[in-house]
Amino acid sequence: MTAAVVLVTTTATASMAFAAGALQKNEVIGGFTFAAESAFGSVFGQVWPLLKSPDEQQRAFADAASARTQEWALFTRDPDGSSRMLNYASTNFYRLPQPAPARVGDRSGVVATVADQVLVHTAGPADFRTATAIDPETGRKLLVVAGNHGNYWMVQFFDLSPVEVGLANQPQQLVYIALGVGVLGVAAALLAARYIQRPVRRVASAARQLGTVPSMSGSRCGAVTNWPTSPVPSTPWHSG
């Protein structure tokens, strides 16, 4: 019975652990998204005023963006709604802030899959749009972050794969932990039950022994009362 209680408790604990893992996954993804938006915003907040129509301004934007970050792409949308990449940069920085934007080969292909989510006109340049996409070349899961000004969008890609791998290993680790706790709990329960049963068994044994003590009533008592008695000699009377 004790082992059953421990197993039920372990199962409930494992279920709560899985629920906590799901909540933690949302928190981790949310934290990564916030960090990526912050890294993106620190660059876009300085260069968006250069996103103006003349090509000279776009070249100034490219120079300013490349001086602040190693990976970026500039997109626009044609009248038919299709996305088109105007410019991009892919350089190497010695010191990369974390999370760092990832290098993507087919930038246009990735953005095309989430264009309706990220290439939208926003209320202001501080209003960023994010979406997740799969890199068709590497299979990596990417977080796409975009900032808008006019008919232009600066886009950066952040690799979500390391975060996803770490989160995917959590359920397996929780199962191992739950099994370990269950085994230890059953062993402890059996050991405790063994020590508890010892005095109970001694009391039960003593009770059984008391139940087998011969009584002084019944046939034995009758045998005692039916023992033969020797006659008592009478004393003669003498007259004086």
Secondary structure, DSSP 4 states (H G I P E B T S, - for coil): -HHHHHHHHHHHHHHHHHHHHHHHHHHHHHHHHHHHHHHHHHHHHHHGGG--SSHHHHHHHHHHHHTT-SEEEEEEE-TTS-EEEEEEEE---SS--SSPPPP-S-HHHHHHHTHHHHSS--SSTT--EEEEEE-TTT--EEEEEEEEETTEEEEEEEE-HHHHHHHHHHHHHHHHHHHHHHHHHHHHHHHHHHHHHHHHHHHHHHHHHHHTPPPSSTHHHHHHHT---PPPPPPPP---
